[in-house]
Amino acid sequence: MKPNPPSGLLPFLSISFVGAWLAMVPLWLDGLRRTSAAQGTPPLAAACMILMMLVPALTALGLTARRHGLRGAARILGLARATPWRHELRSVAVASTIPLGLTAAGLAVAALAGRYSPAHLPGPATIAPLVLSALVSLPLYFGEELGWQGYLLPRLLHHGRTRGLLIGGAIWGAWHVPMTALGGSYPGHSVLLGIPVAVVTAMLLGTVIATVRLSTGSVWAAVAAHVSLNEFALPLTREVSDRVVDPLSAGPLSVSTWPVTALALLGAWLVHRRRGTAGAAAEPSGSRARAS
C-alpha cells in the first residue's frame, strides 16, 4: 500500500493557479493579445508576468514557513546549500549549458526542415545585454523554481520518479495557460493549437529542469537552467536569424526541439536506471535479506 501523499499539495496548486489568473486579469481587461513574434512586451504585460512568476515561490514560502519558519523553509525548499560551493557552481554551469545545447540541436532540425535560417553568430554587443537581463531577472526565476522544484516536485515523487516528473511538467504548462492564451508563447496561432503545444513543451522542458534539480539536490541549478532557457536560448534564437522566427517552428519552445529533448530525457532516464540497478547489485546479499 502506498503512503498517503504529502500534505500541502492542493493549497499550493490552488493558490498558484488562482494567483496566475489574477496576475493576468489586467491584460485580459486591456484586450492585449500578442499576434506576431515581432511584437514586443508592453510595460503592463511585463509587470503582470513579474507578479505571475513570483506567485509559486511566495505560496511555497508561506505554506512551508508556517510550519517550519523561514530558515527551515529555505532548507526544505532547496534554497540553502545542499553541497559545497565548488560543486554547486559546477552544477550551475553545467545546468546553464543544457537548454542551449537542446536549442542548438533543435535549430539544426528546424534548419534541415527549412523552418529556420541562421544568418550570423552573436557577438559581445548581443551577449552583454542578455547577461544583464539575466542578472536583473534572477529573483523572478527563483520565484518560479522555489515553488515548482522546491515545493511541488518532492510531493509529486510520491507517484514515482518518471510519473512525478511528467505530472510536474504538465502542471507547469497548465499554469502558463493565462499567458499562453494571450499569445505569449506562440503569437499568431490559435489558442486551440497554442495551449496543447505549450503543455507538451512544458512537460519536456519542465522534466529537464526537474531532472537537474534531482541530480544536484539544490534549486540553484534548476534556476540556472530556467534562466538559460528564457534569457539566452529564446532571444539568441531570434538574434542569429535573418528573419522573424516563429516560436512554434524553431527555438527551444518549438516542435522541432521536441524529439531532441525527448531523446535527452530518455538518455537521462537510462543512466538513472542503470545506476539504480548497479547500486542494487552492489548491495550485500545480507543487507537485502535483512531489508526483506
C-alpha positions in Angstrom: 0.0 0.0 0.0 1.3 3.4 -1.0 1.7 6.0 1.8 -0.6 9.0 1.8 0.6 11.9 -0.4 2.3 14.7 1.4 0.1 17.5 2.7 0.0 21.0 1.2 -0.3 19.9 -2.4 -3.8 21.1 -3.0 -3.4 24.5 -1.3 -0.2 25.1 -3.2 -1.8 24.3 -6.6 -5.0 26.2 -5.8 -3.2 29.4 -4.8 -0.6 29.2 -7.6 -3.2 28.8 -10.3 -5.7 31.4 -8.9 -2.8 33.8 -8.4 -1.6 33.3 -12.0 -5.0 34.1 -13.4 -5.4 37.1 -11.1 -2.0 38.4 -12.2 -3.1 38.3 -15.9 -6.5 40.0 -15.3 -5.2 43.5 -16.3 -4.1 42.1 -19.6 -7.4 40.4 -20.3 -9.3 43.6 -19.4 -6.9 45.7 -21.6 -7.6 43.4 -24.5 -3.9 42.8 -25.1 -3.0 39.9 -27.4 0.4 39.0 -28.9 -0.3 38.4 -32.6 3.2 38.4 -34.0 6.7 37.2 -32.9 8.0 40.6 -33.8 5.7 42.2 -31.3 7.5 43.5 -28.1 6.4 43.2 -24.5 4.5 46.3 -23.2 5.2 47.5 -19.7 1.8 46.3 -18.4 2.5 42.8 -19.7 5.9 42.8 -18.2 4.5 43.9 -14.8 1.8 41.2 -14.9 4.4 38.5 -15.8 6.6 39.5 -12.9 3.7 39.2 -10.5 2.8 35.8 -12.0 6.3 34.4 -11.7 6.5 35.4 -8.0 3.3 33.6 -7.1 4.7 30.0 -6.8 7.6 30.9 -4.6 5.6 33.2 -2.3 3.0 30.4 -2.0 5.6 27.8 -1.2 7.4 30.0 1.3 4.2 30.9 3.0 3.0 27.3 3.4 6.4 26.0 4.5 7.3 28.8 6.8 4.0 28.5 8.6 5.2 25.1 9.9 9.0 25.3 9.9 9.9 29.0 10.0 11.7 31.0 7.3 15.1 29.4 8.0 13.6 25.9 7.9 11.7 26.8 4.7 14.9 27.8 2.9 16.4 24.5 3.8 13.4 22.4 2.9 12.7 24.1 -0.4 16.3 23.6 -1.6 17.5 27.2 -1.3 20.1 26.5 1.4 23.2 24.9 0.0 23.0 21.2 -0.1 26.6 20.7 -1.3 29.9 22.6 -1.2 30.1 25.8 -3.2 32.6 24.3 -5.7 30.1 21.5 -6.6 27.2 24.0 -6.6 28.9 26.3 -9.0 29.9 23.4 -11.3 26.3 22.2 -11.3 25.0 25.7 -12.1 27.5 26.0 -15.0 26.5 22.6 -16.4 22.8 23.3 -16.0 23.2 26.5 -17.9 24.5 24.7 -21.0 21.7 22.2 -21.2 18.9 24.4 -22.7 21.5 26.0 -25.1 22.5 22.5 -26.3 19.0 21.3 -26.7 18.1 24.5 -28.6 21.1 24.3 -30.9 20.2 20.7 -31.8 16.5 21.7 -32.3 17.5 24.6 -34.5 19.6 22.2 -36.6 16.4 20.1 -37.1 14.4 23.2 -38.0 17.0 24.4 -40.5 17.1 21.0 -42.2 13.3 21.2 -42.4 13.5 24.7 -44.0 11.9 26.3 -41.0 14.9 28.3 -39.7 17.6 30.3 -41.3 20.7 31.3 -39.2 22.5 34.3 -40.5 25.4 35.1 -38.1 26.9 34.3 -34.8 26.1 36.5 -31.8 28.8 39.0 -30.8 29.6 40.8 -27.5 27.1 43.5 -28.3 24.4 40.8 -28.4 25.5 38.8 -25.4 26.2 41.7 -22.9 22.5 42.9 -22.7 21.3 39.3 -22.3 23.7 38.8 -19.3 22.5 42.0 -17.7 18.9 41.0 -18.2 19.5 37.6 -16.7 21.1 39.1 -13.6 18.3 41.5 -13.1 15.6 38.9 -13.7 17.2 36.2 -11.5 14.8 36.7 -8.5 11.9 36.0 -10.8 13.2 32.6 -11.7 13.7 31.8 -8.1 10.0 32.9 -7.9 9.0 30.0 -10.1 11.5 27.3 -9.2 11.3 27.6 -5.4 7.6 26.7 -6.0 7.9 24.1 -8.7 11.2 22.3 -7.8 11.4 23.2 -4.2 7.8 22.6 -3.1 5.9 20.7 -5.8 8.4 18.2 -7.1 9.1 16.4 -3.8 5.3 15.9 -3.4 4.9 14.6 -6.9 7.7 12.0 -6.4 5.1 10.1 -4.3 3.8 8.9 -7.7 7.3 7.6 -8.8 10.1 9.5 -10.4 9.1 9.3 -14.0 5.4 9.8 -13.5 6.1 12.6 -11.0 8.3 14.5 -13.4 5.8 14.3 -16.2 2.9 15.4 -14.0 5.0 18.3 -12.8 5.7 19.3 -16.4 2.1 19.1 -17.3 1.2 21.3 -14.3 3.8 23.8 -15.3 2.3 24.0 -18.8 -1.2 24.4 -17.5 -0.1 27.1 -15.1 1.1 29.1 -18.1 -2.3 29.0 -19.8 -3.4 32.5 -18.8 -0.4 33.9 -20.6 -0.4 31.3 -23.4 -4.0 32.2 -24.3 -2.9 35.8 -24.9 -0.3 34.6 -27.5 2.5 34.7 -25.0 4.4 31.6 -26.2 3.0 31.2 -29.8 1.9 34.5 -31.1 -0.3 34.4 -34.2 -1.5 30.9 -33.6 -4.9 29.9 -32.4 -5.4 29.1 -28.7 -6.6 25.6 -29.6 -3.1 24.9 -31.1 -1.0 27.0 -28.7 -2.2 25.6 -25.4 -1.7 21.9 -26.2 1.7 22.6 -27.7 2.7 24.7 -24.7 1.7 21.9 -22.3 3.7 19.3 -24.2 6.7 21.6 -24.4 6.4 22.3 -20.7 6.2 18.6 -19.9 9.5 18.1 -21.8 11.4 21.2 -20.6 9.9 21.0 -17.1 11.2 17.4 -16.9 14.6 18.6 -17.9 14.7 21.3 -15.2 13.3 18.8 -12.6 15.9 16.2 -13.5 18.6 18.9 -13.0 17.1 19.6 -9.6 17.1 15.9 -8.6 20.6 15.3 -9.8 22.1 18.2 -7.9 19.9 18.3 -4.8 19.6 22.0 -5.0 17.2 24.5 -6.6 20.1 26.7 -7.7 21.0 24.6 -10.7 17.3 24.4 -11.7 17.1 28.2 -11.6 20.2 28.3 -13.8 18.6 26.0 -16.4 15.4 28.1 -16.4 17.4 31.4 -16.8 19.4 29.9 -19.6 16.2 28.8 -21.4 14.4 32.2 -21.2 17.2 34.7 -21.1 19.6 33.1 -23.6 18.1 30.3 -25.7 15.0 32.2 -26.6 16.5 35.6 -27.6 19.6 34.1 -29.2 17.3 32.0 -31.5 15.9 35.3 -32.8 19.1 37.2 -32.8 21.1 34.9 -35.1 18.3 34.6 -37.7 17.9 37.0 -40.6 14.1 36.9 -40.4 11.3 36.8 -37.8 11.3 33.4 -36.1 8.0 31.5 -35.4 8.5 30.0 -31.9 6.2 27.2 -32.9 8.6 26.1 -35.7 12.1 26.9 -34.4 13.7 27.5 -31.0 13.5 25.9 -27.5 9.7 26.0 -27.4 9.2 24.6 -30.9 8.0 21.2 -32.1 11.4 20.9 -33.8 13.1 20.6 -30.4 10.6 18.0 -29.0 12.5 14.9 -30.4 15.8 16.3 -29.3 14.6 16.9 -25.8 12.8 13.6 -25.6 15.9 11.7 -26.6 17.9 13.6 -24.0 15.4 12.7 -21.3 15.4 9.1 -22.4 19.2 9.1 -22.1 19.0 10.6 -18.6 16.3 8.0 -17.6 18.5 5.1 -18.8 21.5 6.5 -16.9 19.4 6.8 -13.7 18.0 3.3 -14.2 21.5 1.8 -14.8 22.8 3.5 -11.6 19.9 2.2 -9.6 20.5 -1.3 -11.0 24.2 -1.1 -10.3 23.5 0.1 -6.7 21.1 -2.8 -6.1 23.6 -5.3 -7.5 26.4 -3.9 -5.3 24.3 -4.2 -2.1 25.4 -7.1 0.0 23.1 -10.1 -0.1 22.8 -10.0 3.7 21.5 -6.4 3.6 18.9 -7.4 1.0 17.8 -10.3 3.2 17.5 -8.0 6.3 15.6 -5.5 4.2 13.1 -8.1 3.1 
